[in-house]
Amino acid sequence: MPEKKDLRRLSADELTEEMKTAREELLDLRFQLATRQLKDVHAIKRARARVARALTIERQREIENA
């Protein structure tokens, strides 16, 4: 998982790919939770934060370019 500083260095395409990966991971974790296979429930929180970081940086770029 890239840190916030690392995410800021990514291009728009790379940031979109990171967001897609984080969302897929979140979906997988939710399925694991539903089927009671998830061992680390805090992984859901970390995945949600990862998506939020990517969305925040994307929105900041939109505002800067406006």
PQR file of N, CA, C, O and H, with PARSE charges and radii, in Angstrom:
ATOM      1  N   MET A   1       0.842  -1.177   0.000 -0.4000 1.5000
ATOM      2  CA  MET A   1       0.000   0.000   0.000 -0.0000 2.0000
ATOM      3  C   MET A   1       0.884   1.236   0.000  0.5500 1.7000
ATOM      4  O   MET A   1       1.684   1.423   0.916 -0.5500 1.4000
ATOM      5  N   PRO A   2       0.751   2.074  -1.005 -0.5600 1.5000
ATOM      6  CA  PRO A   2       1.530   3.307  -1.049  0.2800 2.0000
ATOM      7  C   PRO A   2       1.071   4.284   0.034  0.5500 1.7000
ATOM      8  O   PRO A   2      -0.109   4.347   0.376 -0.5500 1.4000
ATOM      9  N   GLU A   3       2.014   5.028   0.554 -0.4000 1.5000
ATOM     10  CA  GLU A   3       1.674   6.046   1.531 -0.0000 2.0000
ATOM     11  C   GLU A   3       1.105   7.263   0.818  0.5500 1.7000
ATOM     12  O   GLU A   3       1.113   7.337  -0.411 -0.5500 1.4000
ATOM     13  H   GLU A   3       2.974   4.977   0.276  0.4000 1.0000
ATOM     14  N   LYS A   4       0.613   8.211   1.597 -0.4000 1.5000
ATOM     15  CA  LYS A   4      -0.011   9.388   1.012 -0.0000 2.0000
ATOM     16  C   LYS A   4       0.957  10.161   0.125  0.5500 1.7000
ATOM     17  O   LYS A   4       0.575  10.626  -0.949 -0.5500 1.4000
ATOM     18  H   LYS A   4       0.607   8.151   2.595  0.4000 1.0000
ATOM     19  N   LYS A   5       2.201  10.302   0.562 -0.4000 1.5000
ATOM     20  CA  LYS A   5       3.187  11.022  -0.247 -0.0000 2.0000
ATOM     21  C   LYS A   5       3.436  10.294  -1.557  0.5500 1.7000
ATOM     22  O   LYS A   5       3.603  10.917  -2.605 -0.5500 1.4000
ATOM     23  H   LYS A   5       2.511   9.925   1.434  0.4000 1.0000
ATOM     24  N   ASP A   6       3.459   8.962  -1.487 -0.4000 1.5000
ATOM     25  CA  ASP A   6       3.667   8.175  -2.697 -0.0000 2.0000
ATOM     26  C   ASP A   6       2.483   8.300  -3.643  0.5500 1.7000
ATOM     27  O   ASP A   6       2.667   8.349  -4.859 -0.5500 1.4000
ATOM     28  H   ASP A   6       3.324   8.456  -0.635  0.4000 1.0000
ATOM     29  N   LEU A   7       1.274   8.353  -3.105 -0.4000 1.5000
ATOM     30  CA  LEU A   7       0.089   8.485  -3.943 -0.0000 2.0000
ATOM     31  C   LEU A   7       0.093   9.803  -4.706  0.5500 1.7000
ATOM     32  O   LEU A   7      -0.356   9.863  -5.851 -0.5500 1.4000
ATOM     33  H   LEU A   7       1.124   8.314  -2.117  0.4000 1.0000
ATOM     34  N   ARG A   8       0.591  10.844  -4.084 -0.4000 1.5000
ATOM     35  CA  ARG A   8       0.623  12.149  -4.741 -0.0000 2.0000
ATOM     36  C   ARG A   8       1.561  12.160  -5.945  0.5500 1.7000
ATOM     37  O   ARG A   8       1.384  12.956  -6.867 -0.5500 1.4000
ATOM     38  H   ARG A   8       0.956  10.795  -3.155  0.4000 1.0000
ATOM     39  N   ARG A   9       2.543  11.289  -5.936 -0.4000 1.5000
ATOM     40  CA  ARG A   9       3.496  11.229  -7.048 -0.0000 2.0000
ATOM     41  C   ARG A   9       2.960  10.436  -8.240  0.5500 1.7000
ATOM     42  O   ARG A   9       3.525  10.509  -9.331 -0.5500 1.4000
ATOM     43  H   ARG A   9       2.686  10.642  -5.187  0.4000 1.0000
ATOM     44  N   LEU A  10       1.891   9.688  -8.047 -0.4000 1.5000
ATOM     45  CA  LEU A  10       1.353   8.865  -9.124 -0.0000 2.0000
ATOM     46  C   LEU A  10       0.672   9.723 -10.187  0.5500 1.7000
ATOM     47  O   LEU A  10       0.136  10.792  -9.897 -0.5500 1.4000
ATOM     48  H   LEU A  10       1.432   9.628  -7.161  0.4000 1.0000
ATOM     49  N   SER A  11       0.705   9.234 -11.411 -0.4000 1.5000
ATOM     50  CA  SER A  11      -0.018   9.920 -12.476 -0.0000 2.0000
ATOM     51  C   SER A  11      -1.512   9.639 -12.300  0.5500 1.7000
ATOM     52  O   SER A  11      -1.904   8.829 -11.460 -0.5500 1.4000
ATOM     53  H   SER A  11       1.141   8.365 -11.646  0.4000 1.0000
ATOM     54  N   ALA A  12      -2.333  10.308 -13.090 -0.4000 1.5000
ATOM     55  CA  ALA A  12      -3.776  10.135 -12.986 -0.0000 2.0000
ATOM     56  C   ALA A  12      -4.176   8.689 -13.280  0.5500 1.7000
ATOM     57  O   ALA A  12      -5.033   8.128 -12.596 -0.5500 1.4000
ATOM     58  H   ALA A  12      -2.015  10.967 -13.772  0.4000 1.0000
ATOM     59  N   ASP A  13      -3.561   8.090 -14.288 -0.4000 1.5000
ATOM     60  CA  ASP A  13      -3.880   6.699 -14.632 -0.0000 2.0000
ATOM     61  C   ASP A  13      -3.453   5.740 -13.526  0.5500 1.7000
ATOM     62  O   ASP A  13      -4.180   4.805 -13.190 -0.5500 1.4000
ATOM     63  H   ASP A  13      -2.866   8.545 -14.843  0.4000 1.0000
ATOM     64  N   GLU A  14      -2.277   5.977 -12.968 -0.4000 1.5000
ATOM     65  CA  GLU A  14      -1.794   5.118 -11.888 -0.0000 2.0000
ATOM     66  C   GLU A  14      -2.659   5.264 -10.637  0.5500 1.7000
ATOM     67  O   GLU A  14      -2.897   4.287  -9.927 -0.5500 1.4000
ATOM     68  H   GLU A  14      -1.687   6.737 -13.242  0.4000 1.0000
ATOM     69  N   LEU A  15      -3.125   6.474 -10.369 -0.4000 1.5000
ATOM     70  CA  LEU A  15      -3.993   6.709  -9.220 -0.0000 2.0000
ATOM     71  C   LEU A  15      -5.327   5.994  -9.417  0.5500 1.7000
ATOM     72  O   LEU A  15      -5.869   5.413  -8.477 -0.5500 1.4000
ATOM     73  H   LEU A  15      -2.931   7.268 -10.945  0.4000 1.0000
ATOM     74  N   THR A  16      -5.852   6.038 -10.633 -0.4000 1.5000
ATOM     75  CA  THR A  16      -7.095   5.332 -10.934 -0.0000 2.0000
ATOM     76  C   THR A  16      -6.920   3.830 -10.754  0.5500 1.7000
ATOM     77  O   THR A  16      -7.808   3.155 -10.234 -0.5500 1.4000
ATOM     78  H   THR A  16      -5.412   6.509 -11.397  0.4000 1.0000
ATOM     79  N   GLU A  17      -5.793   3.316 -11.177 -0.4000 1.5000
ATOM     80  CA  GLU A  17      -5.499   1.888 -11.020 -0.0000 2.0000
ATOM     81  C   GLU A  17      -5.377   1.519  -9.539  0.5500 1.7000
ATOM     82  O   GLU A  17      -5.853   0.464  -9.120 -0.5500 1.4000
ATOM     83  H   GLU A  17      -5.071   3.864 -11.599  0.4000 1.0000
ATOM     84  N   GLU A  18      -4.748   2.375  -8.761 -0.4000 1.5000
ATOM     85  CA  GLU A  18      -4.621   2.146  -7.319 -0.0000 2.0000
ATOM     86  C   GLU A  18      -6.000   2.116  -6.661  0.5500 1.7000
ATOM     87  O   GLU A  18      -6.269   1.275  -5.803 -0.5500 1.4000
ATOM     88  H   GLU A  18      -4.361   3.232  -9.102  0.4000 1.0000
ATOM     89  N   MET A  19      -6.875   3.044  -7.072 -0.4000 1.5000
ATOM     90  CA  MET A  19      -8.219   3.101  -6.523 -0.0000 2.0000
ATOM     91  C   MET A  19      -8.998   1.834  -6.890  0.5500 1.7000
ATOM     92  O   MET A  19      -9.711   1.272  -6.058 -0.5500 1.4000
ATOM     93  H   MET A  19      -6.657   3.727  -7.769  0.4000 1.0000
ATOM     94  N   LYS A  20      -8.855   1.396  -8.130 -0.4000 1.5000
ATOM     95  CA  LYS A  20      -9.533   0.184  -8.581 -0.0000 2.0000
ATOM     96  C   LYS A  20      -9.064  -1.026  -7.770  0.5500 1.7000
ATOM     97  O   LYS A  20      -9.874  -1.854  -7.354 -0.5500 1.4000
ATOM     98  H   LYS A  20      -8.276   1.852  -8.805  0.4000 1.0000
ATOM     99  N   THR A  21      -7.772  -1.120  -7.554 -0.4000 1.5000
ATOM    100  CA  THR A  21      -7.208  -2.225  -6.776 -0.0000 2.0000
ATOM    101  C   THR A  21      -7.725  -2.197  -5.338  0.5500 1.7000
ATOM    102  O   THR A  21      -8.079  -3.235  -4.780 -0.5500 1.4000
ATOM    103  H   THR A  21      -7.114  -0.447  -7.892  0.4000 1.0000
ATOM    104  N   ALA A  22      -7.765  -1.011  -4.747 -0.4000 1.5000
ATOM    105  CA  ALA A  22      -8.233  -0.877  -3.365 -0.0000 2.0000
ATOM    106  C   ALA A  22      -9.706  -1.246  -3.256  0.5500 1.7000
ATOM    107  O   ALA A  22     -10.113  -1.883  -2.285 -0.5500 1.4000
ATOM    108  H   ALA A  22      -7.477  -0.168  -5.201  0.4000 1.0000
ATOM    109  N   ARG A  23     -10.499  -0.859  -4.228 -0.4000 1.5000
ATOM    110  CA  ARG A  23     -11.924  -1.203  -4.200 -0.0000 2.0000
ATOM    111  C   ARG A  23     -12.150  -2.697  -4.366  0.5500 1.7000
ATOM    112  O   ARG A  23     -13.032  -3.271  -3.728 -0.5500 1.4000
ATOM    113  H   ARG A  23     -10.168  -0.342  -5.018  0.4000 1.0000
ATOM    114  N   GLU A  24     -11.351  -3.330  -5.227 -0.4000 1.5000
ATOM    115  CA  GLU A  24     -11.452  -4.779  -5.402 -0.0000 2.0000
ATOM    116  C   GLU A  24     -11.068  -5.494  -4.107  0.5500 1.7000
ATOM    117  O   GLU A  24     -11.705  -6.471  -3.713 -0.5500 1.4000
ATOM    118  H   GLU A  24     -10.634  -2.863  -5.746  0.4000 1.0000
ATOM    119  N   GLU A  25     -10.029  -4.999  -3.458 -0.4000 1.5000
ATOM    120  CA  GLU A  25      -9.605  -5.590  -2.182 -0.0000 2.0000
ATOM    121  C   GLU A  25     -10.711  -5.453  -1.141  0.5500 1.7000
ATOM    122  O   GLU A  25     -10.983  -6.392  -0.392 -0.5500 1.4000
ATOM    123  H   GLU A  25      -9.512  -4.206  -3.778  0.4000 1.0000
ATOM    124  N   LEU A  26     -11.345  -4.292  -1.095 -0.4000 1.5000
ATOM    125  CA  LEU A  26     -12.436  -4.056  -0.153 -0.0000 2.0000
ATOM    126  C   LEU A  26     -13.595  -5.008  -0.420  0.5500 1.7000
ATOM    127  O   LEU A  26     -14.180  -5.554   0.515 -0.5500 1.4000
ATOM    128  H   LEU A  26     -11.124  -3.530  -1.704  0.4000 1.0000
ATOM    129  N   LEU A  27     -13.925  -5.208  -1.682 -0.4000 1.5000
ATOM    130  CA  LEU A  27     -14.995  -6.131  -2.045 -0.0000 2.0000
ATOM    131  C   LEU A  27     -14.663  -7.552  -1.585  0.5500 1.7000
ATOM    132  O   LEU A  27     -15.507  -8.244  -1.015 -0.5500 1.4000
ATOM    133  H   LEU A  27     -13.449  -4.765  -2.442  0.4000 1.0000
ATOM    134  N   ASP A  28     -13.428  -7.974  -1.841 -0.4000 1.5000
ATOM    135  CA  ASP A  28     -13.004  -9.309  -1.408 -0.0000 2.0000
ATOM    136  C   ASP A  28     -13.087  -9.452   0.111  0.5500 1.7000
ATOM    137  O   ASP A  28     -13.522 -10.484   0.622 -0.5500 1.4000
ATOM    138  H   ASP A  28     -12.743  -7.412  -2.305  0.4000 1.0000
ATOM    139  N   LEU A  29     -12.671  -8.418   0.821 -0.4000 1.5000
ATOM    140  CA  LEU A  29     -12.726  -8.473   2.281 -0.0000 2.0000
ATOM    141  C   LEU A  29     -14.163  -8.560   2.781  0.5500 1.7000
ATOM    142  O   LEU A  29     -14.444  -9.262   3.752 -0.5500 1.4000
ATOM    143  H   LEU A  29     -12.318  -7.579   0.406  0.4000 1.0000
ATOM    144  N   ARG A  30     -15.062  -7.857   2.126 -0.4000 1.5000
ATOM    145  CA  ARG A  30     -16.470  -7.918   2.533 -0.0000 2.0000
ATOM    146  C   ARG A  30     -17.055  -9.302   2.293  0.5500 1.7000
ATOM    147  O   ARG A  30     -17.839  -9.793   3.105 -0.5500 1.4000
ATOM    148  H   ARG A  30     -14.834  -7.287   1.337  0.4000 1.0000
ATOM    149  N   PHE A  31     -16.684  -9.928   1.195 -0.4000 1.5000
ATOM    150  CA  PHE A  31     -17.139 -11.301   0.944 -0.0000 2.0000
ATOM    151  C   PHE A  31     -16.567 -12.254   1.990  0.5500 1.7000
ATOM    152  O   PHE A  31     -17.271 -13.137   2.479 -0.5500 1.4000
ATOM    153  H   PHE A  31     -16.047  -9.529   0.535  0.4000 1.0000
ATOM    154  N   GLN A  32     -15.299 -12.076   2.332 -0.4000 1.5000
ATOM    155  CA  GLN A  32     -14.694 -12.920   3.360 -0.0000 2.0000
ATOM    156  C   GLN A  32     -15.397 -12.737   4.700  0.5500 1.7000
ATOM    157  O   GLN A  32     -15.587 -13.700   5.442 -0.5500 1.4000
ATOM    158  H   GLN A  32     -14.727 -11.358   1.935  0.4000 1.0000
ATOM    159  N   LEU A  33     -15.781 -11.503   5.009 -0.4000 1.5000
ATOM    160  CA  LEU A  33     -16.498 -11.234   6.250 -0.0000 2.0000
ATOM    161  C   LEU A  33     -17.860 -11.916   6.235  0.5500 1.7000
ATOM    162  O   LEU A  33     -18.273 -12.505   7.234 -0.5500 1.4000
ATOM    163  H   LEU A  33     -15.627 -10.720   4.406  0.4000 1.0000
ATOM    164  N   ALA A  34     -18.553 -11.838   5.114 -0.4000 1.5000
ATOM    165  CA  ALA A  34     -19.884 -12.429   5.011 -0.0000 2.0000
ATOM    166  C   ALA A  34     -19.847 -13.953   5.120  0.5500 1.7000
ATOM    167  O   ALA A  34     -20.785 -14.567   5.628 -0.5500 1.4000
ATOM    168  H   ALA A  34     -18.218 -11.359   4.303  0.4000 1.0000
ATOM    169  N   THR A  35     -18.772 -14.552   4.646 -0.4000 1.5000
ATOM    170  CA  THR A  35     -18.657 -16.011   4.699 -0.0000 2.0000
ATOM    171  C   THR A  35     -17.852 -16.474   5.914  0.5500 1.7000
ATOM    172  O   THR A  35     -17.498 -17.647   6.026 -0.5500 1.4000
ATOM    173  H   THR A  35     -18.009 -14.054   4.233  0.4000 1.0000
ATOM    174  N   ARG A  36     -17.570 -15.547   6.810 -0.4000 1.5000
ATOM    175  CA  ARG A  36     -16.844 -15.824   8.053 -0.0000 2.0000
ATOM    176  C   ARG A  36     -15.454 -16.420   7.824  0.5500 1.7000
ATOM    177  O   ARG A  36     -15.001 -17.273   8.588 -0.5500 1.4000
ATOM    178  H   ARG A  36     -17.858 -14.594   6.719  0.4000 1.0000
ATOM    179  N   GLN A  37     -14.795 -15.971   6.782 -0.4000 1.5000
ATOM    180  CA  GLN A  37     -13.439 -16.412   6.497 -0.0000 2.0000
ATOM    181  C   GLN A  37     -12.409 -15.343   6.833  0.5500 1.7000
ATOM    182  O   GLN A  37     -11.207 -15.599   6.766 -0.5500 1.4000
ATOM    183  H   GLN A  37     -15.163 -15.278   6.162  0.4000 1.0000
ATOM    184  N   LEU A  38     -12.861 -14.163   7.189 -0.4000 1.5000
ATOM    185  CA  LEU A  38     -11.957 -13.039   7.442 -0.0000 2.0000
ATOM    186  C   LEU A  38     -11.345 -13.158   8.834  0.5500 1.7000
ATOM    187  O   LEU A  38     -12.062 -13.247   9.831 -0.5500 1.4000
ATOM    188  H   LEU A  38     -13.838 -13.954   7.243  0.4000 1.0000
ATOM    189  N   LYS A  39     -10.036 -13.160   8.894 -0.4000 1.5000
ATOM    190  CA  LYS A  39      -9.323 -13.256  10.177 -0.0000 2.0000
ATOM    191  C   LYS A  39      -9.034 -11.878  10.769  0.5500 1.7000
ATOM    192  O   LYS A  39      -9.129 -11.686  11.981 -0.5500 1.4000
ATOM    193  H   LYS A  39      -9.453 -13.087   8.085  0.4000 1.0000
ATOM    194  N   ASP A  40      -8.682 -10.922   9.909 -0.4000 1.5000
ATOM    195  CA  ASP A  40      -8.287  -9.582  10.361 -0.0000 2.0000
ATOM    196  C   ASP A  40      -9.372  -8.576   9.967  0.5500 1.7000
ATOM    197  O   ASP A  40      -9.368  -8.058   8.850 -0.5500 1.4000
ATOM    198  H   ASP A  40      -8.604 -11.078   8.925  0.4000 1.0000
ATOM    199  N   VAL A  41     -10.295  -8.306  10.886 -0.4000 1.5000
ATOM    200  CA  VAL A  41     -11.398  -7.405  10.565 -0.0000 2.0000
ATOM    201  C   VAL A  41     -10.937  -5.964  10.354  0.5500 1.7000
ATOM    202  O   VAL A  41     -11.641  -5.175   9.724 -0.5500 1.4000
ATOM    203  H   VAL A  41     -10.298  -8.727  11.793  0.4000 1.0000
ATOM    204  N   HIS A  42      -9.767  -5.618  10.874 -0.4000 1.5000
ATOM    205  CA  HIS A  42      -9.246  -4.261  10.698 -0.0000 2.0000
ATOM    206  C   HIS A  42      -8.767  -4.019   9.268  0.5500 1.7000
ATOM    207  O   HIS A  42      -8.537  -2.877   8.870 -0.5500 1.4000
ATOM    208  H   HIS A  42      -9.195  -6.259  11.386  0.4000 1.0000
ATOM    209  N   ALA A  43      -8.620  -5.083   8.511 -0.4000 1.5000
ATOM    210  CA  ALA A  43      -8.217  -4.939   7.113 -0.0000 2.0000
ATOM    211  C   ALA A  43      -9.273  -4.172   6.323  0.5500 1.7000
ATOM    212  O   ALA A  43      -8.945  -3.469   5.368 -0.5500 1.4000
ATOM    213  H   ALA A  43      -8.807  -6.010   8.835  0.4000 1.0000
ATOM    214  N   ILE A  44     -10.530  -4.305   6.715 -0.4000 1.5000
ATOM    215  CA  ILE A  44     -11.611  -3.562   6.040 -0.0000 2.0000
ATOM    216  C   ILE A  44     -11.412  -2.066   6.253  0.5500 1.7000
ATOM    217  O   ILE A  44     -11.540  -1.277   5.317 -0.5500 1.4000
ATOM    218  H   ILE A  44     -10.796  -4.876   7.491  0.4000 1.0000
ATOM    219  N   LYS A  45     -11.102  -1.685   7.476 -0.4000 1.5000
ATOM    220  CA  LYS A  45     -10.873  -0.267   7.777 -0.0000 2.0000
ATOM    221  C   LYS A  45      -9.689   0.278   6.984  0.5500 1.7000
ATOM    222  O   LYS A  45      -9.746   1.387   6.453 -0.5500 1.4000
ATOM    223  H   LYS A  45     -10.999  -2.326   8.236  0.4000 1.0000
ATOM    224  N   ARG A  46      -8.613  -0.512   6.906 -0.4000 1.5000
ATOM    225  CA  ARG A  46      -7.436  -0.068   6.158 -0.0000 2.0000
ATOM    226  C   ARG A  46      -7.742   0.070   4.665  0.5500 1.7000
ATOM    227  O   ARG A  46      -7.257   0.997   4.016 -0.5500 1.4000
ATOM    228  H   ARG A  46      -8.567  -1.413   7.338  0.4000 1.0000
ATOM    229  N   ALA A  47      -8.541  -0.844   4.123 -0.4000 1.5000
ATOM    230  CA  ALA A  47      -8.892  -0.782   2.705 -0.0000 2.0000
ATOM    231  C   ALA A  47      -9.782   0.434   2.424  0.5500 1.7000
ATOM    232  O   ALA A  47      -9.619   1.110   1.409 -0.5500 1.4000
ATOM    233  H   ALA A  47      -8.935  -1.597   4.651  0.4000 1.0000
ATOM    234  N   ARG A  48     -10.715   0.702   3.328 -0.4000 1.5000
ATOM    235  CA  ARG A  48     -11.575   1.880   3.154 -0.0000 2.0000
ATOM    236  C   ARG A  48     -10.755   3.168   3.198  0.5500 1.7000
ATOM    237  O   ARG A  48     -11.014   4.101   2.437 -0.5500 1.4000
ATOM    238  H   ARG A  48     -10.848   0.153   4.154  0.4000 1.0000
ATOM    239  N   ALA A  49      -9.774   3.215   4.085 -0.4000 1.5000
ATOM    240  CA  ALA A  49      -8.913   4.396   4.192 -0.0000 2.0000
ATOM    241  C   ALA A  49      -8.080   4.563   2.928  0.5500 1.7000
ATOM    242  O   ALA A  49      -7.833   5.684   2.484 -0.5500 1.4000
ATOM    243  H   ALA A  49      -9.564   2.457   4.703  0.4000 1.0000
ATOM    244  N   ARG A  50      -7.654   3.459   2.360 -0.4000 1.5000
ATOM    245  CA  ARG A  50      -6.863   3.495   1.123 -0.0000 2.0000
ATOM    246  C   ARG A  50      -7.686   4.076  -0.033  0.5500 1.7000
ATOM    247  O   ARG A  50      -7.185   4.880  -0.819 -0.5500 1.4000
ATOM    248  H   ARG A  50      -7.855   2.549   2.721  0.4000 1.0000
ATOM    249  N   VAL A  51      -8.950   3.661  -0.125 -0.4000 1.5000
ATOM    250  CA  VAL A  51      -9.847   4.205  -1.149 -0.0000 2.0000
ATOM    251  C   VAL A  51     -10.069   5.694  -0.894  0.5500 1.7000
ATOM    252  O   VAL A  51     -10.029   6.502  -1.822 -0.5500 1.4000
ATOM    253  H   VAL A  51      -9.357   3.008   0.514  0.4000 1.0000
ATOM    254  N   ALA A  52     -10.301   6.045   0.349 -0.4000 1.5000
ATOM    255  CA  ALA A  52     -10.551   7.448   0.696 -0.0000 2.0000
ATOM    256  C   ALA A  52      -9.348   8.336   0.361  0.5500 1.7000
ATOM    257  O   ALA A  52      -9.517   9.450  -0.133 -0.5500 1.4000
ATOM    258  H   ALA A  52     -10.334   5.389   1.103  0.4000 1.0000
ATOM    259  N   ARG A  53      -8.134   7.842   0.630 -0.4000 1.5000
ATOM    260  CA  ARG A  53      -6.936   8.616   0.305 -0.0000 2.0000
ATOM    261  C   ARG A  53      -6.841   8.880  -1.196  0.5500 1.7000
ATOM    262  O   ARG A  53      -6.544   9.994  -1.628 -0.5500 1.4000
ATOM    263  H   ARG A  53      -7.997   6.937   1.031  0.4000 1.0000
ATOM    264  N   ALA A  54      -7.096   7.840  -1.975 -0.4000 1.5000
ATOM    265  CA  ALA A  54      -7.010   7.989  -3.425 -0.0000 2.0000
ATOM    266  C   ALA A  54      -8.077   8.960  -3.933  0.5500 1.7000
ATOM    267  O   ALA A  54      -7.799   9.793  -4.795 -0.5500 1.4000
ATOM    268  H   ALA A  54      -7.337   6.935  -1.625  0.4000 1.0000
ATOM    269  N   LEU A  55      -9.290   8.855  -3.401 -0.4000 1.5000
ATOM    270  CA  LEU A  55     -10.363   9.766  -3.811 -0.0000 2.0000
ATOM    271  C   LEU A  55     -10.045  11.209  -3.417  0.5500 1.7000
ATOM    272  O   LEU A  55     -10.329  12.138  -4.173 -0.5500 1.4000
ATOM    273  H   LEU A  55      -9.516   8.178  -2.700  0.4000 1.0000
ATOM    274  N   THR A  56      -9.466  11.391  -2.252 -0.4000 1.5000
ATOM    275  CA  THR A  56      -9.112  12.732  -1.781 -0.0000 2.0000
ATOM    276  C   THR A  56      -8.075  13.376  -2.702  0.5500 1.7000
ATOM    277  O   THR A  56      -8.211  14.536  -3.091 -0.5500 1.4000
ATOM    278  H   THR A  56      -9.236  10.636  -1.639  0.4000 1.0000
ATOM    279  N   ILE A  57      -7.057  12.621  -3.039 -0.4000 1.5000
ATOM    280  CA  ILE A  57      -6.014  13.166  -3.911 -0.0000 2.0000
ATOM    281  C   ILE A  57      -6.577  13.467  -5.293  0.5500 1.7000
ATOM    282  O   ILE A  57      -6.222  14.471  -5.912 -0.5500 1.4000
ATOM    283  H   ILE A  57      -6.946  11.678  -2.723  0.4000 1.0000
ATOM    284  N   GLU A  58      -7.458  12.591  -5.773 -0.4000 1.5000
ATOM    285  CA  GLU A  58      -8.085  12.835  -7.077 -0.0000 2.0000
ATOM    286  C   GLU A  58      -8.902  14.134  -7.048  0.5500 1.7000
ATOM    287  O   GLU A  58      -8.842  14.930  -7.984 -0.5500 1.4000
ATOM    288  H   GLU A  58      -7.746  11.776  -5.270  0.4000 1.0000
ATOM    289  N   ARG A  59      -9.652  14.338  -5.986 -0.4000 1.5000
ATOM    290  CA  ARG A  59     -10.473  15.544  -5.855 -0.0000 2.0000
ATOM    291  C   ARG A  59      -9.600  16.795  -5.714  0.5500 1.7000
ATOM    292  O   ARG A  59      -9.928  17.838  -6.280 -0.5500 1.4000
ATOM    293  H   ARG A  59      -9.701  13.691  -5.225  0.4000 1.0000
ATOM    294  N   GLN A  60      -8.507  16.707  -4.977 -0.4000 1.5000
ATOM    295  CA  GLN A  60      -7.606  17.846  -4.840 -0.0000 2.0000
ATOM    296  C   GLN A  60      -7.019  18.249  -6.187  0.5500 1.7000
ATOM    297  O   GLN A  60      -6.848  19.435  -6.469 -0.5500 1.4000
ATOM    298  H   GLN A  60      -8.240  15.860  -4.517  0.4000 1.0000
ATOM    299  N   ARG A  61      -6.715  17.265  -7.007 -0.4000 1.5000
ATOM    300  CA  ARG A  61      -6.195  17.559  -8.346 -0.0000 2.0000
ATOM    301  C   ARG A  61      -7.249  18.239  -9.210  0.5500 1.7000
ATOM    302  O   ARG A  61      -6.939  19.146  -9.982 -0.5500 1.4000
ATOM    303  H   ARG A  61      -6.854  16.302  -6.778  0.4000 1.0000
ATOM    304  N   GLU A  62      -8.492  17.797  -9.076 -0.4000 1.5000
ATOM    305  CA  GLU A  62      -9.579  18.438  -9.838 -0.0000 2.0000
ATOM    306  C   GLU A  62      -9.716  19.907  -9.446  0.5500 1.7000
ATOM    307  O   GLU A  62      -9.896  20.765 -10.310 -0.5500 1.4000
ATOM    308  H   GLU A  62      -8.744  17.060  -8.448  0.4000 1.0000
ATOM    309  N   ILE A  63      -9.632  20.196  -8.172 -0.4000 1.5000
ATOM    310  CA  ILE A  63      -9.770  21.566  -7.685 -0.0000 2.0000
ATOM    311  C   ILE A  63      -8.587  22.421  -8.147  0.5500 1.7000
ATOM    312  O   ILE A  63      -8.771  23.575  -8.534 -0.5500 1.4000
ATOM    313  H   ILE A  63      -9.486  19.499  -7.470  0.4000 1.0000
ATOM    314  N   GLU A  64      -7.379  21.862  -8.107 -0.4000 1.5000
ATOM    315  CA  GLU A  64      -6.203  22.601  -8.536 -0.0000 2.0000
ATOM    316  C   GLU A  64      -6.268  22.947 -10.026  0.5500 1.7000
ATOM    317  O   GLU A  64      -5.824  24.020 -10.436 -0.5500 1.4000
ATOM    318  H   GLU A  64      -7.230  20.924  -7.793  0.4000 1.0000
ATOM    319  N   ASN A  65      -6.811  22.056 -10.818 -0.4000 1.5000
ATOM    320  CA  ASN A  65      -6.864  22.273 -12.261 -0.0000 2.0000
ATOM    321  C   ASN A  65      -8.042  23.122 -12.709  0.5500 1.7000
ATOM    322  O   ASN A  65      -8.123  23.507 -13.876 -0.5500 1.4000
ATOM    323  H   ASN A  65      -7.171  21.185 -10.485  0.4000 1.0000
ATOM    324  N   ALA A  66      -8.939  23.411 -11.806 -0.4000 1.5000
ATOM    325  CA  ALA A  66     -10.124  24.202 -12.174 -0.0000 2.0000
ATOM    326  C   ALA A  66      -9.830  25.675 -12.202  0.5500 1.7000
ATOM    327  O   ALA A  66     -10.719  26.476 -12.493 -0.5500 1.4000
ATOM    328  H   ALA A  66      -8.873  23.098 -10.859  0.4000 1.0000
TER
END
